[in-house]
């Protein structure tokens, strides 16, 4: 059974109320086709986070009802298992997990990491790198101490005492190392963000290249400009991380740019760009990745071709020809 991945704009456009206004017959035909038992639509925590950002509760429910109507399966984070229970149950579990992350300090930790990434991208962030590193150390301590507390409460459970003790030793070791954690040593007056890289003459020509040549070309320019930087120092060699590196290179080079450094009124393009990356990562596990966003599809195509991933990034009308 082929798996189909709809990004948020395609999924949102399939809601009956929206289709009645848009008269998008291609999207309606695709909705009918993927509702059949011969195709399975997948959705992820990225979809749920985007649904969570919708201000109207009734519109959130429309998305959950649509996922149920499509017979969609939930692709779990990390484990990549398929869950076929009602999307409303998945949604409730997602909200509970969000609440637990907030209590444990995990949510705050992610928010600080997000600030660091924004600052590196040239976006305005009030804190210095030194201050952000101190905040990161503090929140890491909170998260690890919370983990230790949970381990103490599991005594007498099915987990063996030797295994519990080993886990406690590992966490305590991590706690002791936090104070020596080195932050980014970046001068406050250094120009950050993609602008200097995008101004290279060679980079300005990349959109003229065939998709399979784009990332190798950008990598070559990047290595020339940053000979001492190695991606392997920061990322494990997982498929998801390979995709993240490629997506970052495309974004910084301005290849079908999604304006991730833009901060327009009411819009957070940095966050939207991060969600797009995660859609490309999850879409790599499917036969088709469907979107109406041409720039998004162009980046996904270049990445999949470079990494020899068989997923086809297509618009709704094109998807009809493959199913």
C-alpha positions in Angstrom: 0.0 0.0 0.0 1.6 3.3 -1.0 1.9 6.0 1.7 1.1 9.6 0.8 2.3 12.6 2.8 0.3 15.8 2.6 2.0 19.0 3.9 -0.2 21.3 6.0 -1.3 23.5 3.1 -2.6 20.5 1.1 -4.2 18.9 4.2 -5.9 22.2 5.2 -7.2 22.7 1.7 -9.0 19.3 1.8 -11.4 20.4 4.5 -14.9 20.4 3.0 -15.6 24.0 4.0 -12.4 25.2 2.3 -13.0 23.1 -0.9 -16.5 24.6 -1.2 -14.9 28.0 -1.4 -11.8 27.2 -3.5 -13.5 24.9 -6.1 -10.1 23.1 -6.3 -11.2 20.1 -8.3 -7.7 18.5 -8.4 -7.5 18.6 -4.6 -11.0 17.3 -4.3 -10.2 14.4 -6.7 -7.0 13.7 -4.7 -9.0 13.7 -1.5 -11.4 11.1 -2.9 -8.6 9.0 -4.2 -6.5 8.8 -1.0 -9.6 8.1 1.1 -9.7 4.7 -0.6 -8.2 1.6 1.1 -5.5 1.2 -1.5 -3.7 4.4 -0.3 -2.7 5.5 3.2 -2.2 9.1 4.3 0.4 9.7 7.0 0.5 12.6 9.5 3.0 13.6 12.1 3.6 15.7 15.2 4.5 18.5 12.9 1.0 18.5 11.6 -0.3 18.5 15.2 1.9 21.4 16.1 0.6 23.4 13.1 -3.0 22.5 14.1 -2.2 23.7 17.6 -1.3 27.1 16.2 -4.7 27.6 14.7 -6.6 30.1 16.9 -10.2 28.7 16.3 -11.0 25.5 18.1 -13.7 24.6 15.4 -11.0 24.8 12.7 -8.7 22.5 14.7 -11.5 20.0 15.0 -12.1 20.2 11.2 -8.5 19.0 10.7 -8.9 16.1 13.1 -12.2 15.1 11.5 -10.6 15.3 8.1 -7.7 13.0 9.2 -10.2 10.5 10.5 -12.2 10.7 7.3 -9.1 10.0 5.2 -8.2 7.0 7.4 -4.9 8.6 8.1 -2.2 6.9 10.2 0.0 8.7 12.7 3.8 8.4 12.2 5.3 8.6 15.7 8.4 10.7 16.4 11.7 8.9 16.9 10.3 5.3 16.7 8.5 5.9 13.3 5.7 3.5 14.2 2.3 3.8 12.6 -0.7 4.4 14.9 -4.1 3.9 13.4 -6.3 5.0 16.4 -8.7 8.0 16.1 -6.8 11.3 15.5 -8.6 12.8 18.4 -7.0 10.3 20.7 -3.6 11.0 19.1 -4.3 14.7 19.6 -5.2 14.3 23.3 -2.0 12.3 23.8 0.0 15.0 22.0 -1.5 17.7 24.3 -0.7 15.6 27.4 2.9 15.2 26.2 3.2 18.9 25.6 2.0 19.5 29.1 4.5 17.1 30.5 7.3 18.6 28.5 6.4 22.0 30.0 6.5 20.7 33.5 9.8 18.8 33.0 11.6 21.8 31.4 12.0 20.1 28.1 9.8 22.7 26.3 11.9 25.5 27.7 15.1 23.8 26.6 13.7 23.5 23.0 12.8 27.2 23.1 16.3 28.2 24.1 17.8 26.1 21.3 15.4 27.8 18.9 16.7 31.2 20.1 20.2 30.1 19.4 19.3 29.0 15.9 17.5 32.2 15.3 20.4 34.3 16.4 22.8 32.3 14.2 20.4 33.0 11.3 20.7 36.8 11.9 17.3 37.3 13.5 17.0 39.8 16.4 17.4 38.0 19.8 17.9 40.0 22.9 20.3 37.7 24.7 23.9 37.3 23.9 25.3 33.8 23.0 26.9 33.7 26.5 23.5 34.4 28.2 21.8 31.8 26.0 24.5 29.2 26.9 23.9 29.9 30.6 20.1 29.5 30.1 20.8 26.3 28.2 22.9 24.9 31.1 20.3 25.8 33.7 17.5 24.1 31.7 19.6 21.0 31.0 20.1 20.7 34.8 16.3 21.0 35.4 15.5 18.3 32.7 18.2 15.9 34.0 17.2 16.3 37.6 13.6 15.7 36.6 14.7 12.5 34.9 16.5 11.4 38.0 13.4 12.0 40.1 11.3 9.9 37.7 13.9 7.1 37.9 13.6 7.1 41.7 9.9 6.7 41.5 10.2 3.7 39.2 11.7 1.5 41.9 9.8 -1.7 42.2 8.6 -1.5 38.6 9.3 -3.9 35.8 12.6 -2.2 35.1 15.5 -4.1 36.8 17.5 -2.5 39.6 20.8 -2.9 37.7 19.3 -1.1 34.7 17.9 1.7 36.8 21.3 2.1 38.6 23.1 2.3 35.2 20.6 4.9 33.9 21.1 7.0 37.1 24.9 6.9 36.8 24.6 8.1 33.2 22.4 11.0 34.1 24.5 12.0 37.1 27.6 12.0 34.8 25.8 14.3 32.3 24.8 16.6 35.2 28.4 16.9 36.3 29.6 17.8 32.8 27.1 20.6 32.2 29.2 23.2 33.9 32.0 22.5 31.5 29.7 22.8 28.4 31.2 25.2 25.9 28.9 27.7 24.3 29.3 29.3 20.9 32.1 31.8 20.8 30.7 34.3 18.4 31.6 38.0 18.7 28.5 40.2 19.2 29.5 42.4 16.2 30.0 39.6 13.7 27.5 39.6 10.8 25.3 36.5 11.1 22.7 35.0 8.8 22.8 33.9 5.1 23.4 37.2 3.4 27.2 37.0 3.0 26.9 33.4 1.6 24.1 34.3 -0.8 26.2 37.2 -2.2 28.8 34.8 -3.6 28.7 34.9 -7.4 28.6 31.1 -7.7 25.6 30.9 -5.3 23.6 33.3 -7.4 23.6 30.8 -10.3 22.5 27.6 -8.4 18.8 27.8 -9.5 20.0 27.2 -13.1 21.5 23.8 -12.2 19.7 20.5 -12.5 18.2 19.4 -9.1 20.7 16.6 -8.5 23.6 19.0 -8.9 22.4 21.7 -6.6 23.4 20.4 -3.2 26.9 19.1 -4.3 27.6 22.5 -5.7 26.5 24.4 -2.6 28.5 21.9 -0.4 31.6 22.7 -2.5 31.2 26.5 -2.1 30.4 26.1 1.7 33.6 23.9 2.3 35.7 26.5 0.4 34.4 29.3 2.6 34.4 27.3 5.8 37.3 24.8 5.5 37.4 24.0 9.3 33.7 23.3 9.7 32.5 19.7 9.6 28.9 18.8 9.8 29.8 15.5 11.5 31.0 17.4 14.5 27.4 18.5 15.1 25.1 15.9 13.6 24.9 12.1 13.8 24.8 10.4 10.4 21.1 9.6 10.5 18.8 9.9 7.4 16.9 12.7 9.2 20.0 14.6 9.9 21.3 14.3 6.3 18.0 15.8 5.2 18.4 18.6 7.8 21.9 19.5 6.6 20.8 19.6 3.0 17.7 21.7 3.8 19.9 24.1 5.7 22.4 24.4 2.9 19.5 25.2 0.4 18.0 27.7 2.7 21.3 29.5 3.4 22.1 29.6 -0.3 18.7 31.0 -1.1 17.6 28.1 -3.4 13.9 28.7 -3.9 14.2 30.7 -0.7 11.4 30.6 1.8 12.5 33.8 3.5 13.2 32.1 6.8 14.8 35.3 8.2 11.7 37.3 7.5 9.6 38.5 10.4 6.5 40.0 8.8 3.5 41.1 10.8 1.8 38.1 12.4 4.1 35.6 10.5 7.0 33.6 11.8 8.8 32.3 8.7 11.6 30.8 10.7 9.2 28.5 12.5 7.3 27.8 9.2 10.6 26.9 7.6 11.5 24.6 10.5 8.1 22.8 10.0 8.8 22.5 6.3 12.1 20.8 7.0 10.3 18.3 9.3 7.7 17.6 6.6 10.5 16.8 4.1 12.1 14.5 6.7 8.8 12.6 7.3 7.8 12.7 3.6 11.0 10.7 2.9 9.2 7.6 4.3 6.4 7.9 1.7 5.8 7.3 -2.0 4.5 10.9 -2.6 5.0 14.2 -0.8 2.1 16.5 -1.8 2.1 20.2 -1.6 0.9 23.4 -3.4 4.1 25.2 -2.4 6.4 25.2 -5.4 9.4 26.4 -3.5 9.0 23.7 -0.9 8.7 21.0 -3.6 11.8 22.3 -5.4 13.9 22.0 -2.2 12.5 18.6 -1.4 13.2 17.4 -5.0 16.8 18.5 -4.8 17.3 16.8 -1.4 15.6 13.5 -2.4 17.6 13.3 -5.6 20.9 14.1 -3.8 20.3 11.4 -1.1 18.8 8.9 -3.5 15.4 8.9 -1.8 12.6 7.6 -3.9 9.9 9.9 -2.7 8.3 12.0 -5.4 7.5 15.6 -4.4 4.4 16.6 -6.4 1.5 19.0 -6.6 -2.1 17.6 -6.1 -2.8 17.4 -9.8 0.5 15.5 -10.4 -0.2 13.1 -7.6 -3.4 11.9 -9.4 -1.2 10.5 -12.1 0.9 8.4 -9.8 -2.0 6.8 -7.8 
